[in-house]
């Protein structure tokens, strides 16, 4: 039996907390209830404002439509692309934050879970399908153009995000249907790049990834740190470019990454890899090493969501490689695919287990949902073995005998880490976390059987052991922040050197490199264990230790992080610079602060910028794990908050651990938070590529 919003109100709650609403319409009852949820922090003010706007558009619509709209908007704010109606009813508290402990009965109020528990999913879908605010996905894009919500089966979307998903789905469906011409001597070319198969050797997944990518306009190479994603893509580019150069028609290849920091790392890494490639100079010259940001590649238009390159003005390229693809959100991926020429190849690189993008969607995770199991069809498997010489008999991969996994045919997961071998504590800790084995991870931290993994349990907020670690590191092992500030003072060029003396740039490069040897990562921004509180605490500790001269806004040694792209200065979101005292151009006897940034050119170039020109920077002794993606530090310390927080998941912990190259330290203000975080997994709802799989099952 269908029920109205009024029927869903428990009698006691209606009498005690909604008695004053009798003269109002039931939609107004809901709006007032949502206002109270906003006051409690269970909804955002933006979610309530969106619902109020919809109510103005359709004042007579069923309040259940407005409730669904509020939850869909709220879910979007938490990275979900859509609202899964039945999933929400199964787990009412996963959709909205739980009330603070002890706060539930402070005044009579209808709780989100109480309201959702009383709903019937089929009836809710029926009400939504009948609404003038909701378009049905089966009716197509034109029907959705004039309605703010779209219902696709049991998933409810804001129209724009449904459109992003469809654009991505359609583009990938077309690309997967296109079969590229593979060189007749592909097997010989692969042997030339990777060497012959050795008896008893482990499977060369890099070789398989290169082979698979030659046959389609779309492919993904995923894998953890040190598995050789960059090595793979450089050899792949040589594999693609060689026949084109030999035919006198070299391919136009572009490389991109989501942030300036990630672009700089890839530029440096690819430059080194290209130099060591065993190919002719003619081919080597046509493999680029210059990496740009995705925003700059597409031609970002400041102040708008639009780009210079789009479906009507495609990118002038034949091959595009995008690194750190886990950081790319749904909207950006839709824009990127729109701008790709139909005949061009798109190759995505990234770690599917890392944190997803800050904005809505977990695109790489969705596209790699079959990567672990493989799910290659017998045809794909047979072809791979024939061109690579590798045998997949011992791979343990699942086989797709029914053709239900079309996307999996173009995805390869690299499985052997060269950075974190069997003896690496960091690698083992990352694996335990990724497998959600907190007890094993704790055992590894407690036993101290590895000299690259440390832990520090704090005895309260004022425990000075934190300052000692952040300034000094661990004895003769990993360094803290004293290292770069000591180098800054001891290696400074003579003060009478003019600014154009190359020694200043060399010194700045040394200081920046030294700063990269240690980084404190946080899970949250606010509070004593967040970025803001810890940046103040580190600054105070450095001042007390006389490692910096003052703690005002600008001082020598202050490290800063760009928080937005500044195309005028050529600085990208995520770039890190350090304030240094340098001679003035016209008066070397006088010194002024300038901020040194790496040029991200792979050549070690340095850019000096006056602090007055930097509007979007923040101190970066501590940064969030999200901001650290695409970066790598010799010693990484991850500090957890003293209470469980929604952002604490195994993906965040894994990403923090894998930013460390040589040493990792876990800092814990309270026991148990680490274990709880590792047990929790990011669950971002979307329908990406599900329609493709449904279409395959239907035989479309």
LUMPA-158886 format. One record per residue (C-alpha): residue number from 1; residue in one letter; x, y, z. Coordinates in nm, 3 decimals. Example, Ala and Ser with C-alpha at 12.3 -4.5 7.8 and 13.67 -1.06 7.14 Angstrom:
BEGIN
1  A  1.230  -0.450  0.780
2  S  1.367  -0.106  0.714
This chain:
BEGIN
1  X  0.000  0.000  0.000
2  X  0.146  0.340  -0.098
3  X  0.201  0.591  0.180
4  X  0.234  0.968  0.184
5  X  0.500  1.173  0.362
6  X  0.249  1.233  0.643
7  X  0.207  0.856  0.691
8  X  0.581  0.822  0.742
9  X  0.592  1.052  1.045
10  X  0.590  0.854  1.372
11  X  0.294  0.977  1.576
12  X  0.494  1.076  1.881
13  X  0.751  1.269  1.681
14  X  0.483  1.438  1.475
15  X  0.305  1.544  1.789
16  X  0.613  1.665  1.976
17  X  0.829  1.822  1.706
18  X  0.597  1.895  1.415
19  X  0.278  1.999  1.593
20  X  0.327  2.358  1.482
21  X  0.327  2.251  1.115
22  X  -0.044  2.162  1.087
23  X  -0.134  2.468  0.874
24  X  0.153  2.399  0.631
25  X  0.164  2.172  0.328
26  X  0.346  1.842  0.371
27  X  0.629  1.965  0.143
28  X  0.676  2.253  0.385
29  X  0.688  1.999  0.669
30  X  0.976  1.830  0.491
31  X  1.157  2.159  0.421
32  X  1.142  2.251  0.788
33  X  1.266  1.906  0.883
34  X  1.555  1.941  0.636
35  X  1.640  2.277  0.792
36  X  1.674  2.105  1.129
37  X  1.893  1.835  0.974
38  X  2.115  2.111  0.832
39  X  2.142  2.263  1.181
40  X  2.260  1.926  1.312
41  X  2.515  1.886  1.033
42  X  2.341  1.587  0.877
43  X  2.282  1.779  0.552
44  X  2.458  2.071  0.384
45  X  2.286  2.407  0.350
46  X  2.341  2.364  -0.026
47  X  2.131  2.044  -0.025
48  X  1.842  2.221  0.149
49  X  1.867  2.519  -0.090
50  X  1.852  2.285  -0.390
51  X  1.536  2.122  -0.254
52  X  1.377  2.462  -0.191
53  X  1.451  2.554  -0.555
54  X  1.286  2.232  -0.677
55  X  0.983  2.301  -0.457
56  X  0.945  2.639  -0.628
57  X  0.960  2.468  -0.967
58  X  0.696  2.208  -0.872
59  X  0.510  2.316  -0.556
60  X  0.256  2.033  -0.584
61  X  0.509  1.752  -0.625
62  X  0.525  1.467  -0.375
63  X  0.758  1.540  -0.080
64  X  0.919  1.200  -0.137
65  X  1.067  1.346  -0.458
66  X  1.214  1.635  -0.258
67  X  1.354  1.394  0.002
68  X  1.524  1.193  -0.275
69  X  1.661  1.516  -0.426
70  X  1.806  1.621  -0.088
71  X  1.978  1.285  -0.046
72  X  2.109  1.285  -0.405
73  X  2.261  1.631  -0.357
74  X  2.407  1.524  -0.022
75  X  2.558  1.212  -0.177
76  X  2.719  1.422  -0.450
77  X  2.892  1.624  -0.180
78  X  3.041  1.299  -0.051
79  X  3.176  1.193  -0.392
80  X  2.884  0.974  -0.502
81  X  2.758  1.035  -0.855
82  X  2.406  0.917  -0.778
83  X  2.167  0.797  -0.507
84  X  2.102  0.425  -0.507
85  X  1.750  0.418  -0.363
86  X  1.745  0.056  -0.248
87  X  2.101  0.070  -0.108
88  X  2.000  0.376  0.093
89  X  1.699  0.196  0.238
90  X  1.914  -0.106  0.326
91  X  2.168  0.112  0.508
92  X  1.988  0.434  0.609
93  X  2.283  0.568  0.804
94  X  2.534  0.533  0.520
95  X  2.357  0.816  0.336
96  X  2.364  1.070  0.619
97  X  2.603  1.129  0.903
98  X  2.502  0.967  1.229
99  X  2.380  1.204  1.501
100  X  2.645  1.285  1.763
101  X  2.639  1.034  2.047
102  X  2.395  1.134  2.320
103  X  2.237  1.398  2.097
104  X  1.956  1.188  1.954
105  X  1.707  1.250  2.232
106  X  1.811  1.603  2.326
107  X  1.492  1.716  2.159
108  X  1.226  1.523  1.975
109  X  1.317  1.513  1.609
110  X  1.252  1.280  1.321
111  X  1.590  1.125  1.239
112  X  1.707  1.047  0.883
113  X  1.726  0.675  0.961
114  X  1.372  0.672  1.107
115  X  1.227  0.836  0.799
116  X  1.418  0.612  0.556
117  X  1.336  0.292  0.744
118  X  0.967  0.360  0.687
119  X  1.003  0.388  0.308
120  X  0.932  0.123  0.044
121  X  1.183  0.126  -0.246
122  X  0.942  0.023  -0.521
123  X  0.690  0.288  -0.416
124  X  0.966  0.551  -0.395
125  X  1.076  0.469  -0.750
126  X  0.715  0.486  -0.870
127  X  0.664  0.831  -0.713
128  X  0.988  0.957  -0.871
129  X  0.897  0.819  -1.214
130  X  0.567  1.010  -1.202
131  X  0.726  1.343  -1.103
132  X  0.754  1.641  -1.338
133  X  1.101  1.703  -1.190
134  X  1.232  1.361  -1.294
135  X  1.322  1.234  -1.640
136  X  1.357  0.862  -1.709
137  X  1.694  0.753  -1.845
138  X  1.525  0.513  -2.089
139  X  1.365  0.813  -2.262
140  X  1.711  0.944  -2.361
141  X  1.902  1.270  -2.339
142  X  1.640  1.494  -2.501
143  X  1.379  1.400  -2.243
144  X  1.626  1.482  -1.965
145  X  1.716  1.827  -2.097
146  X  1.441  2.013  -1.915
147  X  1.424  1.816  -1.590
148  X  1.674  1.854  -1.305
149  X  1.669  1.486  -1.196
150  X  1.712  1.162  -1.390
151  X  1.600  0.817  -1.275
152  X  1.795  0.524  -1.421
153  X  1.656  0.201  -1.278
154  X  1.707  0.235  -0.904
155  X  1.965  0.517  -0.933
156  X  1.868  0.885  -0.909
157  X  2.101  1.150  -1.056
158  X  2.128  1.523  -1.084
159  X  2.085  1.569  -1.460
160  X  2.437  1.703  -1.521
161  X  2.606  1.402  -1.361
162  X  2.385  1.156  -1.544
163  X  2.490  1.332  -1.866
164  X  2.860  1.303  -1.771
165  X  2.822  0.929  -1.718
166  X  2.643  0.882  -2.050
167  X  2.911  1.081  -2.236
168  X  3.185  0.865  -2.085
169  X  2.993  0.543  -2.147
170  X  2.921  0.632  -2.509
171  X  3.279  0.742  -2.580
172  X  3.429  0.426  -2.429
173  X  3.177  0.203  -2.602
174  X  3.282  0.353  -2.938
175  X  3.651  0.322  -2.857
176  X  3.624  -0.039  -2.745
177  X  3.447  -0.120  -3.072
178  X  3.737  0.023  -3.276
179  X  4.016  -0.226  -3.347
180  X  4.349  -0.066  -3.435
181  X  4.583  -0.211  -3.694
182  X  4.857  -0.405  -3.516
183  X  5.206  -0.432  -3.677
184  X  5.258  -0.771  -3.837
185  X  5.590  -0.803  -3.654
186  X  5.449  -0.705  -3.312
187  X  5.596  -1.015  -3.144
188  X  5.947  -0.927  -3.268
189  X  5.909  -0.565  -3.163
190  X  5.799  -0.671  -2.812
191  X  6.099  -0.902  -2.786
192  X  6.325  -0.616  -2.893
193  X  6.193  -0.393  -2.613
194  X  6.155  -0.651  -2.336
195  X  6.393  -0.928  -2.434
196  X  6.305  -1.294  -2.494
197  X  6.093  -1.488  -2.245
198  X  6.316  -1.668  -1.993
199  X  6.217  -2.017  -1.875
200  X  6.069  -2.009  -1.525
201  X  6.050  -1.626  -1.514
202  X  5.747  -1.454  -1.363
203  X  5.484  -1.317  -1.601
204  X  5.595  -0.987  -1.757
205  X  5.280  -0.783  -1.707
206  X  5.446  -0.474  -1.854
207  X  5.494  -0.659  -2.181
208  X  5.130  -0.773  -2.176
209  X  5.013  -0.417  -2.109
210  X  5.207  -0.287  -2.410
211  X  5.072  -0.562  -2.633
212  X  4.711  -0.505  -2.529
213  X  4.733  -0.128  -2.577
214  X  4.842  -0.159  -2.941
215  X  4.510  -0.306  -3.052
216  X  4.257  -0.050  -2.925
217  X  4.186  0.322  -2.909
218  X  4.150  0.290  -2.530
219  X  4.351  0.107  -2.265
220  X  4.432  0.122  -1.894
221  X  4.751  0.027  -1.713
222  X  4.699  0.009  -1.337
223  X  4.931  -0.096  -1.057
224  X  5.073  0.008  -0.723
225  X  5.389  0.214  -0.659
226  X  5.702  0.073  -0.817
227  X  5.520  -0.168  -1.048
228  X  5.662  0.011  -1.351
229  X  5.373  0.208  -1.498
230  X  5.609  0.476  -1.635
231  X  5.854  0.219  -1.774
232  X  5.562  0.045  -1.940
233  X  5.422  0.355  -2.104
234  X  5.763  0.467  -2.238
235  X  5.810  0.129  -2.405
236  X  5.452  0.142  -2.529
237  X  5.516  0.482  -2.689
238  X  5.826  0.339  -2.857
239  X  5.618  0.044  -2.976
240  X  5.355  0.276  -3.127
241  X  5.595  0.538  -3.262
242  X  5.849  0.308  -3.429
243  X  5.630  0.189  -3.721
244  X  5.493  0.542  -3.765
245  X  5.845  0.693  -3.787
246  X  5.952  0.417  -4.025
247  X  5.653  0.502  -4.246
248  X  5.748  0.872  -4.240
249  X  5.434  0.971  -4.044
250  X  5.533  1.013  -3.679
251  X  5.251  1.017  -3.426
252  X  5.159  1.332  -3.237
253  X  5.193  1.219  -2.874
254  X  5.090  1.423  -2.568
255  X  5.140  1.344  -2.198
256  X  4.924  1.483  -1.918
257  X  4.862  1.452  -1.543
258  X  4.595  1.603  -1.314
259  X  4.830  1.828  -1.110
260  X  5.147  2.025  -1.167
261  X  5.333  1.813  -0.911
262  X  5.229  1.489  -1.083
263  X  5.322  1.640  -1.421
264  X  5.667  1.737  -1.291
265  X  5.733  1.388  -1.152
266  X  5.626  1.221  -1.475
267  X  5.834  1.465  -1.684
268  X  6.146  1.377  -1.485
269  X  6.073  1.004  -1.484
270  X  5.995  0.982  -1.856
271  X  6.302  1.190  -1.947
272  X  6.524  0.934  -1.771
273  X  6.340  0.636  -1.921
274  X  6.352  0.770  -2.278
275  X  6.729  0.824  -2.257
276  X  6.782  0.458  -2.167
277  X  6.552  0.315  -2.436
278  X  6.717  0.074  -2.678
279  X  6.575  0.234  -2.993
280  X  6.712  0.442  -3.279
281  X  6.771  0.813  -3.227
282  X  6.501  0.892  -3.484
283  X  6.240  0.712  -3.272
284  X  6.375  0.847  -2.941
285  X  6.341  1.205  -3.069
286  X  5.970  1.147  -3.137
287  X  5.888  1.028  -2.784
288  X  5.805  1.339  -2.579
289  X  5.894  1.379  -2.212
290  X  5.719  1.712  -2.152
291  X  5.409  1.653  -1.938
292  X  5.134  1.913  -1.901
293  X  4.833  1.931  -1.670
294  X  4.499  1.808  -1.801
295  X  4.352  2.156  -1.747
296  X  4.623  2.318  -1.955
297  X  4.600  2.049  -2.224
298  X  4.227  2.111  -2.268
299  X  4.269  2.490  -2.251
300  X  4.099  2.588  -1.925
301  X  3.886  2.901  -1.942
302  X  3.918  3.078  -1.604
303  X  3.588  3.139  -1.427
304  X  3.395  2.882  -1.632
305  X  3.352  2.503  -1.653
306  X  3.438  2.515  -2.023
307  X  3.755  2.441  -2.219
308  X  3.899  2.554  -2.550
309  X  3.910  2.193  -2.669
310  X  3.580  2.004  -2.680
311  X  3.367  1.795  -2.916
312  X  3.360  2.082  -3.166
313  X  3.734  2.158  -3.142
314  X  3.924  1.837  -3.081
315  X  4.278  1.807  -2.949
316  X  4.544  1.793  -3.226
317  X  4.701  1.459  -3.127
318  X  4.719  1.090  -3.214
319  X  4.807  0.946  -2.871
320  X  4.730  1.081  -2.525
321  X  4.873  0.934  -2.204
322  X  4.718  1.048  -1.874
323  X  4.906  0.959  -1.556
324  X  4.762  0.952  -1.199
325  X  4.419  0.889  -1.352
326  X  4.272  0.800  -1.010
327  X  4.264  1.176  -0.940
328  X  4.042  1.253  -1.240
329  X  3.676  1.310  -1.152
330  X  3.369  1.228  -1.360
331  X  3.327  1.575  -1.510
332  X  3.691  1.605  -1.617
333  X  3.691  1.257  -1.774
334  X  3.378  1.345  -1.973
335  X  3.545  1.666  -2.097
336  X  3.866  1.480  -2.183
337  X  3.686  1.214  -2.387
338  X  3.477  1.478  -2.565
339  X  3.798  1.649  -2.681
340  X  3.967  1.330  -2.805
341  X  3.974  1.281  -3.183
342  X  3.790  0.963  -3.282
343  X  4.102  0.803  -3.431
344  X  4.334  0.892  -3.139
345  X  4.444  0.650  -2.867
346  X  4.380  0.725  -2.498
347  X  4.598  0.545  -2.240
348  X  4.522  0.587  -1.869
349  X  4.783  0.513  -1.602
350  X  4.711  0.498  -1.230
351  X  4.676  0.306  -0.908
352  X  4.316  0.187  -0.878
353  X  4.357  0.144  -0.500
354  X  4.451  0.506  -0.430
355  X  4.209  0.769  -0.309
356  X  3.958  0.873  -0.571
357  X  3.923  1.231  -0.693
358  X  3.816  1.507  -0.454
359  X  3.517  1.580  -0.676
360  X  3.237  1.334  -0.755
361  X  3.316  0.996  -0.905
362  X  3.581  0.726  -0.880
363  X  3.635  0.686  -1.253
364  X  3.954  0.479  -1.253
365  X  3.821  0.255  -0.976
366  X  3.499  0.198  -1.171
367  X  3.686  0.122  -1.493
368  X  3.927  -0.114  -1.313
369  X  3.666  -0.310  -1.121
370  X  3.775  -0.630  -1.302
371  X  4.151  -0.560  -1.305
372  X  4.243  -0.784  -1.011
373  X  4.057  -1.087  -1.147
374  X  4.154  -1.024  -1.511
375  X  3.842  -1.156  -1.685
376  X  4.009  -1.187  -2.025
377  X  3.812  -1.373  -2.290
378  X  3.965  -1.688  -2.442
379  X  4.033  -1.487  -2.762
380  X  4.209  -1.205  -2.572
381  X  4.412  -1.453  -2.371
382  X  4.513  -1.655  -2.678
383  X  4.616  -1.339  -2.866
384  X  4.818  -1.206  -2.570
385  X  5.007  -1.531  -2.533
386  X  5.079  -1.556  -2.906
387  X  5.227  -1.205  -2.946
388  X  5.407  -1.185  -2.610
389  X  5.533  -1.541  -2.569
390  X  5.413  -1.526  -2.208
391  X  5.200  -1.803  -2.056
392  X  4.903  -1.707  -1.840
393  X  4.850  -2.060  -1.707
394  X  4.990  -1.967  -1.365
395  X  4.828  -1.622  -1.353
396  X  4.523  -1.725  -1.150
397  X  4.309  -1.490  -1.359
398  X  3.939  -1.549  -1.416
399  X  3.831  -1.620  -1.773
400  X  3.540  -1.441  -1.940
401  X  3.386  -1.724  -2.141
402  X  3.049  -1.548  -2.178
403  X  3.172  -1.210  -2.305
404  X  3.030  -1.016  -2.009
405  X  3.342  -0.807  -1.941
406  X  3.415  -0.601  -2.256
407  X  3.612  -0.329  -2.075
408  X  3.838  -0.582  -1.901
409  X  3.983  -0.678  -2.241
410  X  4.175  -0.347  -2.245
411  X  4.289  -0.332  -1.881
412  X  4.616  -0.471  -1.744
413  X  4.716  -0.469  -1.379
414  X  5.092  -0.465  -1.307
415  X  5.158  -0.693  -1.011
416  X  5.530  -0.690  -0.924
417  X  5.664  -0.392  -0.728
418  X  6.028  -0.314  -0.792
419  X  6.026  -0.036  -0.532
420  X  5.864  -0.239  -0.254
421  X  6.002  -0.590  -0.276
422  X  5.929  -0.879  -0.042
423  X  6.168  -0.738  0.219
424  X  6.012  -0.391  0.219
425  X  5.820  -0.298  0.532
426  X  5.646  -0.015  0.348
427  X  5.535  -0.250  0.072
428  X  5.411  -0.514  0.316
429  X  5.229  -0.255  0.529
430  X  5.063  -0.113  0.217
431  X  4.953  -0.463  0.113
432  X  4.803  -0.544  0.456
433  X  4.614  -0.213  0.452
434  X  4.494  -0.264  0.096
435  X  4.371  -0.612  0.186
436  X  4.197  -0.465  0.495
437  X  4.401  -0.671  0.741
438  X  4.447  -0.424  1.030
439  X  4.570  -0.687  1.278
440  X  4.853  -0.792  1.044
441  X  4.936  -0.427  0.975
442  X  4.949  -0.355  1.350
443  X  5.173  -0.656  1.408
444  X  5.417  -0.529  1.145
445  X  5.422  -0.183  1.307
446  X  5.467  -0.323  1.658
447  X  5.737  -0.583  1.591
448  X  5.974  -0.334  1.423
449  X  6.122  -0.609  1.206
450  X  6.173  -0.363  0.919
451  X  6.401  -0.059  0.925
452  X  6.182  0.143  0.687
453  X  5.861  0.149  0.896
454  X  5.815  0.335  1.226
455  X  5.528  0.423  1.457
456  X  5.479  0.687  1.724
457  X  5.199  0.675  1.983
458  X  5.142  1.014  2.141
459  X  5.049  1.063  2.508
460  X  4.807  1.347  2.457
461  X  4.794  1.665  2.253
462  X  5.099  1.825  2.417
463  X  5.335  1.529  2.375
464  X  5.666  1.684  2.264
465  X  5.771  1.358  2.099
466  X  5.581  1.489  1.797
467  X  5.803  1.797  1.769
468  X  6.116  1.586  1.807
469  X  6.007  1.358  1.523
470  X  5.902  1.641  1.291
471  X  6.225  1.834  1.342
472  X  6.482  1.558  1.384
473  X  6.337  1.245  1.220
474  X  6.457  0.910  1.354
475  X  6.818  0.927  1.475
476  X  7.064  0.835  1.199
477  X  6.781  0.728  0.967
478  X  6.508  0.941  0.810
479  X  6.530  1.318  0.848
480  X  6.280  1.576  0.968
481  X  6.240  1.945  0.878
482  X  6.570  2.052  1.037
483  X  6.749  1.899  0.738
484  X  6.631  2.140  0.467
485  X  6.661  2.449  0.691
486  X  7.017  2.357  0.792
487  X  7.110  2.308  0.427
488  X  6.942  2.642  0.344
489  X  7.176  2.823  0.586
490  X  7.496  2.625  0.530
491  X  7.493  2.609  0.149
492  X  7.386  2.968  0.076
493  X  7.601  3.132  -0.198
494  X  7.809  3.439  -0.105
495  X  7.583  3.737  -0.041
496  X  7.759  3.952  -0.302
497  X  7.664  3.716  -0.588
498  X  7.425  3.883  -0.840
499  X  7.082  3.724  -0.887
500  X  7.169  3.585  -1.232
501  X  7.461  3.386  -1.085
502  X  7.371  3.016  -1.145
503  X  7.473  2.937  -0.787
504  X  7.145  3.085  -0.659
505  X  6.935  2.852  -0.875
506  X  7.157  2.559  -0.775
507  X  7.113  2.644  -0.406
508  X  6.735  2.679  -0.446
509  X  6.725  2.340  -0.622
510  X  6.917  2.183  -0.332
511  X  6.680  2.334  -0.075
512  X  6.369  2.217  -0.264
513  X  6.514  1.869  -0.299
514  X  6.602  1.860  0.072
515  X  6.248  1.966  0.164
516  X  6.114  1.673  -0.041
517  X  6.297  1.430  0.186
518  X  6.028  1.466  0.455
519  X  5.655  1.541  0.453
520  X  5.387  1.531  0.724
521  X  5.050  1.412  0.591
522  X  4.712  1.459  0.761
523  X  4.372  1.301  0.711
524  X  4.180  1.619  0.799
525  X  4.219  1.996  0.770
526  X  4.069  2.122  1.098
527  X  4.157  2.064  1.461
528  X  4.483  1.994  1.645
529  X  4.558  1.690  1.425
530  X  4.463  1.863  1.099
531  X  4.663  2.062  0.846
532  X  4.581  2.402  0.997
533  X  4.667  2.315  1.358
534  X  4.981  2.121  1.272
535  X  5.120  2.387  1.038
536  X  5.098  2.632  1.329
537  X  5.255  2.381  1.568
538  X  5.548  2.304  1.337
539  X  5.607  2.674  1.271
540  X  5.618  2.742  1.646
541  X  5.859  2.452  1.701
542  X  6.092  2.571  1.424
543  X  6.090  2.923  1.566
544  X  6.169  2.794  1.916
545  X  6.457  2.588  1.772
546  X  6.580  2.905  1.591
547  X  6.559  2.731  1.255
548  X  6.343  3.016  1.118
549  X  6.375  3.388  1.204
550  X  6.007  3.468  1.259
551  X  5.658  3.325  1.220
552  X  5.496  3.615  1.038
553  X  5.322  3.558  0.703
554  X  5.644  3.551  0.500
555  X  5.984  3.441  0.630
556  X  6.286  3.269  0.481
557  X  6.235  2.893  0.468
558  X  5.854  2.906  0.459
559  X  5.731  2.623  0.234
560  X  5.408  2.700  0.046
561  X  5.162  2.495  -0.158
562  X  4.974  2.636  -0.455
563  X  4.600  2.580  -0.397
564  X  4.487  2.695  -0.744
565  X  4.627  2.705  -1.094
566  X  4.789  3.039  -1.182
567  X  4.843  3.033  -1.558
568  X  4.994  3.382  -1.557
569  X  5.278  3.266  -1.334
570  X  5.292  2.919  -1.486
571  X  5.222  2.761  -1.146
572  X  4.978  2.475  -1.094
573  X  4.763  2.359  -0.805
574  X  4.987  2.132  -0.593
575  X  5.320  2.301  -0.679
576  X  5.543  2.353  -0.374
577  X  5.782  2.646  -0.336
578  X  6.010  2.778  -0.060
579  X  6.070  3.142  0.036
580  X  6.440  3.232  0.006
581  X  6.634  3.553  0.064
582  X  6.793  3.660  -0.266
583  X  6.974  3.972  -0.393
584  X  6.773  4.234  -0.579
585  X  6.835  4.249  -0.952
586  X  6.965  4.606  -0.958
587  X  7.120  4.616  -0.613
588  X  7.294  4.289  -0.509
589  X  7.379  4.443  -0.170
590  X  7.007  4.449  -0.084
591  X  6.816  4.126  -0.028
592  X  6.450  4.045  -0.073
593  X  6.235  3.733  -0.027
594  X  6.143  3.539  -0.338
595  X  5.967  3.203  -0.358
596  X  6.157  2.935  -0.548
597  X  5.946  2.685  -0.747
598  X  6.072  2.401  -0.967
599  X  5.995  2.468  -1.333
600  X  5.851  2.118  -1.388
601  X  6.054  2.097  -1.709
602  X  6.253  1.785  -1.631
603  X  6.572  1.994  -1.660
604  X  6.584  2.111  -1.298
605  X  6.491  2.469  -1.383
606  X  6.390  2.712  -1.105
607  X  6.134  2.995  -1.113
608  X  6.162  3.281  -0.858
609  X  5.836  3.462  -0.773
610  X  5.778  3.760  -0.542
611  X  5.547  3.667  -0.249
612  X  5.320  3.961  -0.333
613  X  5.224  3.786  -0.657
614  X  5.110  3.467  -0.483
615  X  4.745  3.489  -0.383
616  X  4.654  3.121  -0.356
617  X  4.915  2.958  -0.133
618  X  4.923  2.803  0.213
619  X  5.202  2.687  0.444
620  X  5.279  2.322  0.380
621  X  5.473  2.164  0.666
622  X  5.156  1.954  0.681
623  X  4.934  1.868  0.383
624  X  4.631  1.645  0.337
625  X  4.677  1.299  0.191
626  X  4.453  1.410  -0.096
627  X  4.693  1.694  -0.182
628  X  4.991  1.456  -0.169
629  X  4.867  1.238  -0.455
630  X  5.110  1.244  -0.742
631  X  5.398  1.321  -0.503
632  X  5.670  1.110  -0.348
633  X  5.884  1.182  -0.041
634  X  6.186  1.000  0.100
635  X  6.030  0.998  0.450
636  X  5.653  1.033  0.492
637  X  5.482  1.067  0.830
638  X  5.105  1.012  0.840
639  X  4.927  1.153  1.146
640  X  4.574  1.034  1.223
641  X  4.312  1.229  1.418
642  X  4.216  1.118  1.770
643  X  3.863  1.016  1.664
644  X  3.712  0.830  1.371
645  X  3.616  1.057  1.081
646  X  3.425  0.979  0.758
647  X  3.739  1.047  0.549
648  X  3.936  0.776  0.731
649  X  3.934  0.471  0.503
650  X  4.180  0.208  0.387
651  X  4.224  0.404  0.062
652  X  4.342  0.713  0.253
653  X  4.581  0.510  0.470
654  X  4.714  0.319  0.166
655  X  4.769  0.642  -0.030
656  X  4.953  0.799  0.266
657  X  5.180  0.496  0.308
658  X  5.265  0.475  -0.062
659  X  5.378  0.838  -0.079
660  X  5.687  0.716  0.110
661  X  5.986  0.610  -0.095
662  X  6.236  0.505  0.175
663  X  6.073  0.544  0.520
664  X  5.722  0.565  0.662
665  X  5.608  0.672  1.010
666  X  5.255  0.633  1.148
667  X  5.170  0.888  1.421
668  X  4.873  0.804  1.644
669  X  4.720  1.035  1.906
670  X  4.480  0.755  2.006
671  X  4.493  0.377  1.971
672  X  4.231  0.199  1.760
673  X  4.168  0.470  1.501
674  X  4.414  0.312  1.255
675  X  4.244  -0.029  1.276
676  X  3.896  0.118  1.231
677  X  4.011  0.321  0.930
678  X  4.167  0.016  0.761
679  X  3.839  -0.176  0.804
680  X  3.647  0.092  0.616
681  X  3.645  0.107  0.237
682  X  3.547  0.398  0.013
683  X  3.214  0.318  -0.146
684  X  3.133  0.565  -0.422
685  X  2.808  0.496  -0.601
686  X  2.786  0.537  -0.977
687  X  2.646  0.361  -1.282
688  X  2.958  0.405  -1.494
689  X  2.993  0.130  -1.756
690  X  2.712  -0.074  -1.597
691  X  2.494  0.004  -1.898
692  X  2.764  -0.135  -2.128
693  X  2.770  -0.459  -1.930
694  X  2.387  -0.470  -1.930
695  X  2.386  -0.416  -2.307
696  X  2.633  -0.703  -2.355
697  X  2.412  -0.934  -2.147
698  X  2.108  -0.832  -2.356
699  X  2.308  -0.892  -2.675
700  X  2.266  -0.528  -2.796
